[in-house]
Amino acid sequence: MEGTRFRLYPQYSYVVDGREPETVYVSSPAGSLGPGPADHRMYALFPYDKTEPYGISPLGDVNVPMPPWRGDIFPPPEPDADGHFDHLEPGTPQFEIAHLFGIVRFVLDVWERYFGHEIPWHSAKHYDRIELSILPSLDNAYSGYGFIEVGGDHKDGDYKPYSLNFDVVAHEVGHAIIYSQVGLPDPGTADGEYFGFHESAADLVALISSLHFDSLVDELLLSTHGNLYMLNAINRMAELSDHTQIRIASNDVKLSAFAHGWVKEHLLSQPLTGAFFDILVDIFHEALVELGGISEDVEDLSDILLDSPDYAPVMQGLFDEAFASHPHVFKQALLHARDVMGTYLAETWRRLKPDYLHYVGVGETFLDVDMALSDGRFQRLAYGNFKMREIGDVRVGPQLAPLGKDSHALSARTMVPLD
C-alpha cells in the first residue's frame, strides 16, 4: 500500500537558499491521516494565542501547562483527494504544521525499522497520542511528556522556525526514542554522563536520519568526494545556516576535557558523539575497500593521518581521484555504513539501563552488539575509537555550576507524573 507524501527540507539551508523541499513518503498509508495532520499516535497543531510552553511554569511552581491545547488554532492542513500533504505551499502555517508532523513520522519510520518494532511514546500511560505543537515565542524545542513543542531561533532579529529544521526536530524525536527504549533513571542515579549520553544519542538519531534523504547523500558525496571529515552536511547538528551550527559530530574532544567536571551537557556529549561518528566513517572506509572504491593503503593512511594536520591536504586528493572513478560505489558504501550504525545503535540502546549510565557502559554494550550481530567484525576499529576518546580510561568529574537556561538536563523533557 502506498505511503503518504510530504515535502520536507533535509537541511535548514534549503530554506535560506530558497530551494524546494524534497518529496518523501512516510509509512502512513495514503488516506489514513486526517486534518492536522493527525493519526492514532500523534496530532499536529499551531496554537493561535498560546503564550507559555508546555512543561515549564511561568511562576516556577508545580502548576505547569500540559497538553492537550484547548484554545484557538490556525486552520489545520487538509490532505488532498488522494490523502497526501505534498500540495501545501511553503510560507504558510499549514505547510509548517505538516512539515513538523512529516519530520516526526519520517524519523520514527527510520528508527522503527532499525529497532524492528513500533517505538511507543514514554507517555503512553497517560496520553494515547502526543501533541506536536508550534510556539514561535519559544526560543527552543522540547520533547516532553505527551508533547513535542518547537519554537524558533530569534538571533539577529530574523525568526527561523524550528518546525522547518529537520535536525532540530529529529533531535527531539531522538530524545523521545531514548526515553522510550532506555527509560528514565530513578532520582539520584543520573549524573552528567547520562545527560551527555542523551544529547549524543539525539544527535546521532538526527545524523543517521538525515542520511535517508537521497538528495542530501548525493550532495554530501559530490561536495566531499567521500572525505567525511570535511565540514559538511551530516556533521552539522542543528544547522541554522551554512556558517552556524550548534554541535559538530566530527570533533576531536576527549573525555579528559571533563575530568575535573562539566557545566553543559551539550559539550559533554561531544566525545561520545565523536567516537560514534569516527566508527561510522571507519565502517564506510571498510565498505569502500571491499567494493573496490579505495585501496587498503588509502584506508590505512586515513587512520594514520587522522589526528595530523596533513590529513586534509593528503587525503582529499586521494578521495578526489577515487570518487571520480567510482561515484556509485561511494554511495553504496555510505548507505551500508549508515544502516550498520543505525542497527547497532538501536540494539545498543535497547540493551542499556538508565540508572548509573556511563559512557564506558555504552561503549562496552556497543562492542557486545558487534559480537552478537557480526561476530566481532568491527571490534578493533570500535575499540580504538573509544580509546582515542578516552572512554573507559577517564571518568567525568562533578557538575561545576548550576545548569543554565539552555540546559535540557532538568527541563520539560524530564518532567513526568508522580504516578
C-alpha positions as CSV (number, residue, x, y, z in Angstrom):
1,M,0.0,0.0,0.0
2,E,1.3,3.4,-0.9
3,G,2.5,5.7,1.9
4,T,1.7,9.4,2.4
5,R,3.6,12.1,0.6
6,F,5.1,15.1,2.4
7,R,7.6,17.7,1.3
8,L,10.5,18.1,3.7
9,Y,13.6,20.2,3.9
10,P,16.6,17.9,4.5
11,Q,18.6,20.9,5.9
12,Y,17.6,24.4,7.0
13,S,20.0,25.8,4.4
14,Y,17.4,24.8,1.8
15,V,15.0,27.3,3.3
16,V,17.7,30.0,3.5
17,D,18.7,29.4,-0.1
18,G,15.1,29.3,-1.4
19,R,15.4,25.7,-2.6
20,E,12.5,23.4,-3.0
21,P,11.8,20.8,-0.3
22,E,12.2,17.1,-1.2
23,T,9.1,14.9,-1.7
24,V,9.2,11.9,0.6
25,Y,6.9,9.1,1.5
26,V,6.2,8.2,5.1
27,S,4.8,4.8,6.2
28,S,1.3,6.1,7.0
29,P,-1.0,4.6,4.2
30,A,-2.3,7.3,1.9
31,G,-5.7,8.4,3.2
32,S,-5.0,7.3,6.8
33,L,-4.1,10.7,8.1
34,G,-6.7,13.2,9.0
35,P,-6.6,17.0,9.0
36,G,-3.9,18.3,11.4
37,P,-2.2,16.1,10.3
38,A,-3.3,13.5,12.8
39,D,-3.3,9.8,13.3
40,H,-3.7,7.3,16.2
41,R,-0.3,8.2,17.6
42,M,0.1,12.0,17.3
43,Y,-1.6,15.1,16.1
44,A,-0.1,18.4,15.0
45,L,-1.4,21.9,15.6
46,F,-0.4,25.6,15.6
47,P,-2.0,27.4,18.6
48,Y,-3.2,30.9,17.8
49,D,-2.7,32.6,21.1
50,K,-0.6,30.3,23.2
51,T,2.0,32.2,25.3
52,E,3.6,29.6,27.6
53,P,5.4,26.4,26.7
54,Y,4.3,23.1,28.0
55,G,6.1,21.6,31.0
56,I,7.5,24.9,32.2
57,S,5.8,27.0,34.9
58,P,5.9,30.8,34.3
59,L,5.8,31.2,38.1
60,G,8.2,28.5,39.0
61,D,5.6,26.4,40.8
62,V,4.2,22.9,40.2
63,N,1.3,24.1,38.1
64,V,2.7,23.7,34.6
65,P,0.7,23.9,31.4
66,M,0.3,20.5,29.7
67,P,-1.4,19.2,26.6
68,P,-3.9,19.0,25.1
69,W,-4.2,22.6,23.9
70,R,-7.9,23.6,24.0
71,G,-7.6,27.1,22.7
72,D,-7.8,28.5,19.1
73,I,-5.5,27.2,16.4
74,F,-4.6,28.1,12.9
75,P,-6.7,26.2,10.3
76,P,-5.1,22.7,10.1
77,P,-3.7,21.4,6.8
78,E,-6.0,19.1,4.9
79,P,-4.9,16.1,2.8
80,D,-5.6,16.2,-0.9
81,A,-8.1,14.0,-2.6
82,D,-5.6,11.1,-2.5
83,G,-4.7,11.5,1.1
84,H,-1.3,13.3,0.6
85,F,0.2,16.5,2.1
86,D,2.7,17.4,-0.6
87,H,0.3,20.0,-2.2
88,L,0.9,22.5,0.6
89,E,2.8,25.7,-0.2
90,P,5.9,26.8,1.8
91,G,5.4,30.0,3.7
92,T,2.0,29.1,5.1
93,P,1.2,27.9,8.6
94,Q,-0.3,24.8,7.1
95,F,2.9,23.8,5.4
96,E,4.8,24.5,8.6
97,I,2.4,22.3,10.6
98,A,2.6,19.5,8.1
99,H,6.4,19.8,7.9
100,L,6.6,19.2,11.7
101,F,4.4,16.2,11.5
102,G,6.2,14.8,8.5
103,I,9.6,15.0,10.1
104,V,8.4,13.2,13.2
105,R,6.8,10.4,11.2
106,F,9.9,10.2,8.9
107,V,12.3,9.8,11.8
108,L,10.1,7.2,13.5
109,D,9.9,5.2,10.3
110,V,13.7,5.2,10.1
111,W,14.3,4.1,13.7
112,E,11.4,1.7,13.9
113,R,13.0,-0.2,11.0
114,Y,16.3,-0.3,12.9
115,F,14.6,-1.4,16.2
116,G,12.4,-3.9,14.3
117,H,9.2,-2.7,16.1
118,E,7.0,0.2,16.8
119,I,8.5,2.7,19.3
120,P,5.9,3.6,21.8
121,W,5.8,7.0,23.4
122,H,7.1,7.0,27.0
123,S,4.0,9.0,27.9
124,A,1.6,6.2,26.7
125,K,0.3,5.6,30.2
126,H,-1.4,9.0,30.3
127,Y,-1.6,10.0,26.7
128,D,-3.0,8.0,23.8
129,R,-1.4,10.4,21.4
130,I,1.3,13.1,21.7
131,E,0.8,16.7,20.6
132,L,3.1,18.3,18.1
133,S,2.9,22.0,18.8
134,I,4.4,25.1,17.3
135,L,5.1,28.1,19.7
136,P,7.0,30.8,17.9
137,S,7.8,32.7,21.1
138,L,9.8,29.7,22.4
139,D,13.5,30.1,21.7
140,N,14.0,26.3,22.0
141,A,12.5,22.9,21.3
142,Y,11.4,20.2,23.7
143,S,10.3,16.6,23.6
144,G,8.3,16.2,26.8
145,Y,5.7,14.0,28.4
146,G,2.9,13.9,25.9
147,F,4.3,16.5,23.5
148,I,7.0,17.8,21.2
149,E,6.9,21.6,21.1
150,V,9.1,23.7,18.9
151,G,9.8,27.4,18.7
152,G,12.5,29.0,16.6
153,D,15.8,30.8,16.5
154,H,15.4,34.6,17.1
155,K,19.0,35.6,16.7
156,D,19.8,38.7,14.6
157,G,16.1,39.6,14.6
158,D,15.4,37.0,11.9
159,Y,12.9,34.3,13.1
160,K,13.9,30.9,11.8
161,P,11.2,28.3,12.7
162,Y,12.4,25.1,14.1
163,S,9.4,23.3,12.6
164,L,11.3,23.6,9.3
165,N,14.6,22.5,10.7
166,F,15.0,18.7,10.2
167,D,18.0,18.4,12.6
168,V,16.2,20.2,15.5
169,V,13.0,18.2,15.2
170,A,14.8,14.9,14.6
171,H,17.0,15.6,17.7
172,E,13.8,15.9,19.8
173,V,12.4,12.7,18.4
174,G,15.7,11.2,19.4
175,H,15.2,12.2,23.0
176,A,11.7,10.6,22.8
177,I,13.2,7.4,21.5
178,I,15.7,7.2,24.3
179,Y,13.1,7.9,26.9
180,S,11.0,5.1,25.4
181,Q,13.7,2.5,24.8
182,V,16.3,3.2,27.5
183,G,13.9,4.7,30.1
184,L,14.1,7.3,32.8
185,P,16.5,6.9,35.7
186,D,15.5,6.9,39.3
187,P,16.1,10.2,41.1
188,G,19.7,10.3,42.3
189,T,21.1,7.8,39.8
190,A,21.7,10.1,36.8
191,D,24.8,12.2,36.6
192,G,26.5,14.2,33.8
193,E,27.2,11.2,31.6
194,Y,23.5,10.2,31.5
195,F,22.6,13.6,30.2
196,G,25.6,13.7,27.9
197,F,24.6,10.3,26.5
198,H,21.0,11.7,25.9
199,E,22.3,14.6,23.9
200,S,24.7,12.4,22.0
201,A,22.0,9.8,21.1
202,A,19.6,12.5,20.0
203,D,22.3,14.0,17.7
204,L,23.0,10.5,16.3
205,V,19.3,10.0,15.6
206,A,19.3,13.2,13.6
207,L,22.5,12.4,11.8
208,I,21.5,8.9,10.7
209,S,18.0,10.0,9.8
210,S,19.3,12.8,7.6
211,L,21.2,10.2,5.5
212,H,17.9,8.8,4.4
213,F,17.4,11.9,2.2
214,D,18.6,10.9,-1.3
215,S,19.4,14.5,-2.3
216,L,21.4,15.1,0.9
217,V,23.5,11.9,0.3
218,D,24.2,12.9,-3.3
219,E,25.2,16.5,-2.4
220,L,27.3,15.3,0.5
221,L,29.3,13.0,-1.7
222,L,29.6,15.5,-4.5
223,S,30.9,18.1,-2.1
224,T,33.3,15.9,-0.2
225,H,34.2,13.1,-2.6
226,G,33.8,10.8,0.3
227,N,36.1,12.6,2.7
228,L,33.6,12.8,5.5
229,Y,35.9,14.7,7.8
230,M,35.3,17.8,5.8
231,L,32.9,20.3,7.4
232,N,29.8,19.2,5.6
233,A,26.1,18.4,5.8
234,I,26.0,15.4,8.1
235,N,28.4,16.6,10.7
236,R,26.4,19.8,11.3
237,M,24.0,19.2,14.1
238,A,21.0,21.6,14.2
239,E,22.3,23.6,11.3
240,L,20.8,27.1,11.1
241,S,22.8,28.4,8.1
242,D,25.9,27.5,6.1
243,H,28.0,29.2,8.8
244,T,26.3,28.5,12.1
245,Q,25.9,25.1,13.8
246,I,25.2,24.1,17.4
247,R,27.3,21.0,17.7
248,I,29.6,19.1,15.3
249,A,29.7,15.4,15.2
250,S,33.2,15.4,13.7
251,N,35.2,16.7,16.6
252,D,38.4,16.0,18.5
253,V,37.1,16.4,22.0
254,K,38.3,13.8,24.5
255,L,36.8,12.8,27.9
256,S,39.8,14.2,29.8
257,A,38.5,17.7,29.0
258,F,35.8,16.9,31.6
259,A,37.9,15.0,34.1
260,H,37.6,18.0,36.6
261,G,33.9,18.5,35.9
262,W,31.3,19.7,33.5
263,V,28.9,22.6,33.0
264,K,27.0,21.9,29.8
265,E,25.7,18.5,28.8
266,H,25.8,19.5,25.1
267,L,29.6,19.9,25.3
268,L,29.9,16.8,27.4
269,S,28.2,14.8,24.7
270,Q,30.9,15.5,22.1
271,P,33.4,12.7,23.0
272,L,30.7,10.1,22.7
273,T,29.2,11.5,19.5
274,G,32.7,11.9,18.0
275,A,33.6,8.3,18.8
276,F,30.5,7.1,17.0
277,F,31.0,9.4,14.1
278,D,34.5,8.0,13.7
279,I,33.2,4.5,13.8
280,L,30.7,5.4,11.1
281,V,33.5,6.7,8.9
282,D,35.6,3.7,9.5
283,I,32.8,1.3,8.5
284,F,32.3,3.5,5.4
285,H,36.0,3.1,4.6
286,E,36.0,-0.6,5.1
287,A,33.0,-0.9,2.8
288,L,34.8,1.2,0.2
289,V,37.8,-1.2,0.3
290,E,35.5,-4.3,-0.1
291,L,33.7,-2.7,-3.0
292,G,36.9,-1.6,-4.7
293,G,36.3,2.1,-4.2
294,I,39.6,2.7,-2.4
295,S,42.7,0.6,-1.7
296,E,43.7,-0.8,1.7
297,D,46.7,1.6,1.6
298,V,44.4,4.6,1.4
299,E,42.3,3.3,4.3
300,D,45.4,2.7,6.4
301,L,46.8,6.1,5.6
302,S,43.5,7.7,6.6
303,D,43.8,6.1,10.0
304,I,47.5,7.1,10.4
305,L,46.9,10.7,9.5
306,L,43.6,11.2,11.3
307,D,44.9,13.5,14.1
308,S,47.6,15.1,11.8
309,P,47.4,18.5,10.1
310,D,48.5,16.6,7.0
311,Y,45.1,14.7,6.8
312,A,43.2,17.2,4.7
313,P,45.9,18.1,2.1
314,V,47.0,14.4,1.6
315,M,43.7,12.6,1.9
316,Q,41.5,15.0,-0.1
317,G,43.5,14.4,-3.3
318,L,43.2,10.6,-2.9
319,F,39.5,10.7,-2.3
320,D,39.0,13.1,-5.2
321,E,40.7,10.6,-7.5
322,A,38.9,7.5,-6.1
323,F,35.5,9.2,-6.2
324,A,35.9,10.3,-9.8
325,S,36.4,6.6,-10.8
326,H,33.7,5.0,-8.6
327,P,30.9,7.5,-7.5
328,H,28.2,4.9,-7.3
329,V,30.4,2.7,-5.1
330,F,30.9,5.6,-2.7
331,K,27.1,6.0,-2.3
332,Q,26.6,2.2,-1.9
333,A,29.3,2.1,0.8
334,L,27.9,5.2,2.7
335,L,24.3,3.7,2.8
336,H,25.7,0.4,4.0
337,A,27.6,2.2,6.8
338,R,24.5,4.2,7.7
339,D,22.4,1.1,8.1
340,V,25.1,-0.8,10.1
341,M,25.4,2.1,12.5
342,G,21.6,2.5,12.8
343,T,21.1,-1.1,13.5
344,Y,24.0,-1.3,16.0
345,L,22.9,1.9,17.8
346,A,19.3,0.7,18.1
347,E,20.4,-2.6,19.6
348,T,22.9,-0.9,21.9
349,W,20.3,1.5,23.3
350,R,17.8,-1.3,23.7
351,R,20.2,-3.1,26.0
352,L,21.1,-0.1,28.2
353,K,19.6,0.7,31.6
354,P,19.0,4.3,32.6
355,D,20.4,4.1,36.2
356,Y,24.1,4.8,36.7
357,L,24.6,5.0,33.0
358,H,28.2,5.9,31.9
359,Y,30.0,6.2,28.6
360,V,32.1,3.2,29.3
361,G,29.0,1.0,29.6
362,V,27.7,2.4,26.3
363,G,30.9,1.5,24.6
364,E,31.1,-1.9,26.1
365,T,27.5,-2.6,25.1
366,F,28.2,-1.5,21.5
367,L,31.1,-3.9,21.4
368,D,28.8,-6.7,22.7
369,V,26.3,-5.9,20.0
370,D,29.1,-6.1,17.4
371,M,30.0,-9.6,18.6
372,A,26.3,-10.7,18.6
373,L,25.4,-9.3,15.1
374,S,28.6,-9.7,13.1
375,D,30.9,-12.0,15.2
376,G,33.1,-9.0,16.2
377,R,33.8,-7.7,12.7
378,F,34.2,-4.1,13.9
379,Q,35.8,-4.8,17.3
380,R,39.2,-3.4,16.5
381,L,38.0,-0.2,15.0
382,A,35.3,0.5,17.5
383,Y,37.5,-0.2,20.5
384,G,40.2,2.0,19.0
385,N,37.8,4.9,18.6
386,F,36.5,4.6,22.1
387,K,40.1,4.5,23.4
388,M,41.0,7.5,21.3
389,R,38.3,9.5,23.1
390,E,39.5,8.1,26.5
391,I,36.1,6.4,27.0
392,G,36.9,3.7,29.6
393,D,40.0,5.4,30.8
394,V,38.7,8.7,32.2
395,R,35.6,9.3,34.4
396,V,33.7,12.6,34.1
397,G,34.1,14.9,37.1
398,P,31.2,16.6,39.1
399,Q,28.8,19.2,37.9
400,L,30.7,22.5,38.4
401,A,27.9,25.1,38.1
402,P,24.1,25.3,38.1
403,L,22.5,24.3,34.8
404,G,21.9,27.2,32.5
405,K,18.7,28.3,30.8
406,D,19.8,26.5,27.6
407,S,20.2,23.1,29.5
408,H,17.7,20.4,29.0
409,A,19.0,18.1,31.7
410,L,16.4,19.2,34.1
411,S,13.7,20.6,31.9
412,A,10.3,19.9,30.3
413,R,12.0,16.8,28.9
414,T,12.5,15.1,32.2
415,M,9.2,16.0,33.8
416,V,6.9,13.0,34.4
417,P,3.8,12.4,36.6
418,L,4.4,11.2,40.1
419,D,2.1,8.2,39.5
